[in-house]
Amino acid sequence: MNWASLVNDKRFGLEDYHDPKKNRTRTDFRRDYDRLVFSSPFRRLQNKTQVFPLPGSIFVHNRLTHSMEVACVGKSMADNVALALSQKYSAMGEPIEHFNHLGDIVAAACLAHDLGNPPFGHSGEKAIGTFFSEGEGQRLKPMFTPEQWNDLTRFEGNANAFRVLTHQFKGRRKGGFAMTYSTLASIVKYPYESSLSTKGKFGFFNTEMSDFEKVAQELGMLRLSAPGEPLRYARHPLVYIVEAADDICYEVMDMEDAHKLKILSTREVIDAFLAFFEPERRDRMEEIMDAVDDPNEKIAYLRSCVVGALVEQCALTFIEHEEEILAGRFEGSLLGHIRELEREGYRKCSEISFAKIYRSAEVVDIELAGNRIITFLLERLVGAVLEPDLNYSRLLLSKVPGQYDVHAATQFGKIQAVLDHVSAMTDVYALDLYRKLNGMSLPAV
């Protein structure tokens, strides 16, 4: 792959209007970022669970604050990479203007990376998939092709994000968000179809496969599968930066949130964060913390130091392995190849998270509640689209926003409309609808 092709401001769905000679102070990649910030799907992230239940008196991250932080971290990392690559290719006498856009592309992709996630965190994804593989939805299997069934039973937020950005929903414009090709490719962490999914991860549903292929071919991304085989591509290089920014933020910020919720003690978090640094640096950091009494401020200071160290290491790793990345030979993540000191610090944080955070009562409770709510909503909505002439079905479908085509020509199209609707819900909306359909909440008389 080559950077001149990989950085492309052509807009999906608006290809006929593309003018490569246009001169704007605000680039199309920056316009991608702004378009996302002002969009309804992005705003809805403020009421979607990240890991912990939505906050009461104690603030913890939701999907929106997480995405904004990922965008900041990703842009910093991409800017570091862009500077180094500009110097490298300039010395070789090659054009370098496309490197000016890497930060904006990554920032936009980071904002968009969670747009397809359903309510109630990752448990929401599992609830949708298991509705079809284990629940009432199992009976629908004979209605669909093996490829369609894979998409349903392995429902994936990343694939859904690509659909949210590109699908022409009913009454909406062609091309969905009409994002640039480079931004779209930079959110696809798993550039292969659901039949090739590993651990339930894949990059696009079968309904968007041709759209992804169109983007990949335009950008010159490497196709790894032979004709006739399930579609698989090498990642767009900027995916590695988006992935690293996401991993850094959720791991480090989850530790900070767990401290605020008193799941982890101040000493536990301090020791975990100090493990990222050499002894001399640790002594200096301890001195700085001694001047502060507020434990939350101590953790915030250490968090910023850890994020800075990981950003620097991931940028260096990308630069070191750039040729492998462009050739599609790089394996694993950037964080998996950073210096041993920081890699070991990250590993220890991951161990703490799995042992004490993701199994904590607060997290398990939201997973249980979310699973029940989503399963119930799917039972009712799927039943309604399959038997739309029933009185209850007509009433229920009248509440579905018009952009979701619940009367699609195919049964799979109807089911996808249900999943589009449910996955777009906020935690609050899903809970409210659940209560109303169960008769636990009635309009005031």
Residue pairs with C-beta under 8 A, 6 or more apart in sequence:
1 219
1 220
1 221
1 222
1 234
1 236
1 237
1 326
1 327
1 328
2 220
2 326
3 85
3 89
3 98
3 99
4 95
4 98
5 219
5 220
6 98
6 182
6 185
6 219
6 220
6 221
6 236
6 237
6 238
7 98
7 99
7 101
7 102
7 105
7 182
8 180
8 181
8 182
8 218
8 219
9 18
9 20
9 27
9 28
9 29
9 101
9 180
9 181
9 182
10 18
10 180
10 181
10 218
11 17
11 18
11 28
11 175
11 178
11 179
11 180
11 181
12 165
12 166
12 175
12 176
12 177
12 178
12 179
12 180
12 181
12 184
12 211
12 215
13 166
13 168
13 173
13 174
13 175
13 176
13 178
14 174
14 175
14 178
26 34
27 101
27 104
28 180
29 101
29 104
29 105
29 108
29 180
29 182
29 183
30 104
30 108
32 104
32 105
32 108
32 179
32 180
32 183
33 71
33 104
33 107
33 108
33 111
35 177
35 179
36 42
36 108
36 111
36 112
36 115
36 177
37 111
39 177
41 115
41 164
41 424
42 64
42 67
42 111
42 112
42 115
43 64
44 424
44 426
45 62
45 63
45 64
45 67
45 114
45 115
46 62
46 63
46 64
46 65
46 426
47 54
47 62
47 426
47 427
47 428
47 429
48 62
48 63
48 64
48 114
48 117
48 118
48 119
48 120
48 121
48 426
48 427
49 62
49 63
49 119
49 120
49 121
49 124
49 366
49 370
49 427
50 60
50 61
50 62
50 63
50 65
50 66
50 121
50 250
51 60
51 61
51 121
51 250
51 254
51 257
51 357
51 358
51 363
52 60
52 61
52 257
52 258
52 261
52 362
52 363
52 366
53 60
53 362
53 365
53 366
54 60
54 62
54 427
54 428
55 62
58 260
58 261
59 260
60 257
60 260
60 261
61 69
61 253
61 254
61 257
63 114
63 117
66 114
66 249
66 250
66 253
67 110
67 111
67 112
67 113
67 114
68 111
69 249
69 253
70 110
70 111
70 113
70 242
70 245
70 246
70 249
71 106
71 107
71 108
71 110
71 111
71 245
72 107
73 110
73 245
73 248
73 249
73 307
73 311
74 106
74 107
74 109
74 110
74 241
74 242
74 244
74 245
74 246
75 103
75 104
75 106
75 107
75 110
76 311
77 106
77 241
77 244
77 245
77 311
77 314
77 315
77 318
78 102
78 103
78 105
78 106
78 107
78 238
78 241
79 102
79 103
80 311
80 312
80 315
81 102
81 241
81 315
81 318
81 319
82 99
82 100
82 102
82 103
83 99
84 315
84 319
85 96
85 99
85 102
85 319
85 322
86 96
86 99
86 100
88 319
89 95
89 96
89 99
90 96
101 182
102 238
105 180
105 182
105 183
105 186
105 238
106 186
106 238
106 241
106 242
106 245
108 179
108 183
108 186
109 183
109 186
109 187
109 238
109 239
109 242
110 242
110 245
110 246
112 161
112 165
112 179
112 183
112 187
113 158
113 161
113 187
113 189
113 242
113 246
114 157
114 161
115 160
115 161
115 164
115 165
116 156
116 157
116 158
116 159
116 160
116 161
116 162
116 163
116 164
116 423
117 124
117 125
117 157
117 160
117 161
117 423
118 124
118 125
118 127
118 128
118 157
118 160
118 374
118 422
118 423
118 425
119 370
119 373
119 374
119 423
119 425
119 426
119 427
119 429
119 430
120 127
120 366
120 367
120 369
120 370
120 371
120 373
120 374
120 427
120 430
121 366
121 367
121 370
122 157
123 366
123 367
123 370
123 371
124 370
124 374
124 423
125 155
125 156
125 157
125 200
126 371
127 370
127 371
127 374
127 375
127 378
128 155
128 374
128 378
128 419
128 422
128 423
129 152
129 153
129 154
129 155
129 200
131 137
131 374
131 375
131 378
131 379
132 138
132 140
132 141
132 149
132 152
132 153
132 155
133 153
135 375
135 378
135 379
136 378
136 379
136 382
137 152
137 378
137 382
140 382
140 415
141 149
143 411
143 412
144 152
144 411
144 412
146 195
147 193
147 194
147 195
147 206
148 206
148 412
150 193
150 194
150 195
150 197
151 159
151 194
151 205
151 206
151 207
152 415
152 419
154 194
154 197
154 200
154 202
155 419
156 190
156 194
156 197
156 200
156 201
156 202
157 423
158 187
158 188
158 189
158 190
158 201
158 202
158 203
159 190
159 194
159 202
159 203
159 204
159 205
159 208
160 205
160 419
160 423
161 187
162 184
162 187
162 188
162 203
162 204
162 208
162 211
162 212
163 204
163 205
163 207
163 208
163 420
164 176
164 177
164 424
165 176
165 177
165 179
165 184
165 187
166 175
166 176
166 177
166 179
166 184
166 208
166 211
167 176
167 207
167 208
167 420
168 174
168 175
168 176
169 176
169 403
169 404
169 405
169 420
170 402
170 403
170 404
170 405
171 402
171 403
172 403
181 215
181 218
181 219
182 219
182 236
182 238
184 215
185 215
185 216
185 219
185 221
185 236
185 238
185 239
186 236
186 238
186 239
186 242
187 239
187 242
188 203
188 204
188 212
188 235
188 236
188 239
189 201
189 203
189 235
189 239
189 242
189 243
190 197
190 198
190 201
190 202
190 203
191 203
191 204
191 212
191 216
191 221
191 232
191 233
191 234
191 235
191 236
191 239
192 202
192 203
192 225
192 230
192 231
192 232
192 233
193 202
193 203
193 204
193 206
193 209
193 230
193 231
193 232
194 202
194 205
194 206
195 230
196 202
196 230
196 232
203 212
204 211
204 212
205 416
207 416
209 231
212 231
212 233
213 231
216 223
216 233
219 236
221 233
221 234
221 235
221 236
222 233
222 234
222 327
222 328
223 231
223 232
223 233
223 234
224 232
224 233
224 234
224 328
225 231
225 232
225 233
234 328
235 325
235 328
237 318
237 322
237 325
237 326
240 318
240 325
240 330
240 333
240 334
241 314
241 318
241 334
243 333
243 334
244 310
244 314
244 333
244 334
244 335
247 333
247 335
248 307
248 310
248 311
248 314
248 335
249 307
251 346
251 349
251 350
251 353
252 303
252 306
252 307
252 310
252 349
253 303
254 353
254 357
255 264
255 269
255 272
255 273
255 303
255 349
255 352
255 353
255 357
256 269
256 299
256 300
256 303
258 264
258 269
258 353
258 356
258 357
258 360
259 265
259 266
259 268
259 269
259 295
259 296
259 299
260 296
261 362
263 356
263 357
263 360
263 362
264 352
264 356
264 357
266 295
266 298
266 299
268 352
269 299
269 302
270 289
270 298
270 299
270 302
272 345
272 348
272 349
272 352
273 299
273 302
273 303
273 305
273 306
273 345
273 349
274 282
274 285
274 286
274 302
275 344
275 345
275 348
276 305
276 306
276 309
276 310
276 341
276 342
276 345
276 346
277 285
277 305
277 309
277 341
277 345
278 341
285 301
285 302
285 305
288 301
289 298
289 301
289 302
292 298
292 301
306 345
309 342
310 335
310 338
310 342
310 346
313 338
313 339
313 342
314 334
314 335
314 338
316 338
317 334
317 337
317 338
318 325
318 334
321 330
321 337
324 330
335 343
335 346
336 343
338 346
357 363
370 427
370 430
373 430
373 431
373 434
374 422
374 430
376 434
376 437
376 438
377 422
377 425
377 430
377 433
377 434
377 437
378 418
378 422
380 396
380 437
381 396
381 400
381 418
381 421
381 422
382 415
382 418
383 393
384 390
384 392
384 393
384 396
384 397
384 406
385 393
385 397
385 406
385 407
385 414
385 415
385 417
385 418
386 411
386 414
387 393
388 394
388 397
388 406
388 407
396 437
397 406
399 433
400 406
400 417
400 421
401 421
404 417
404 418
404 420
404 421
405 413
405 414
405 417
406 414
406 417
406 418
406 421
407 414
408 414
408 416
408 417
422 430
425 433
432 441
435 441
436 442
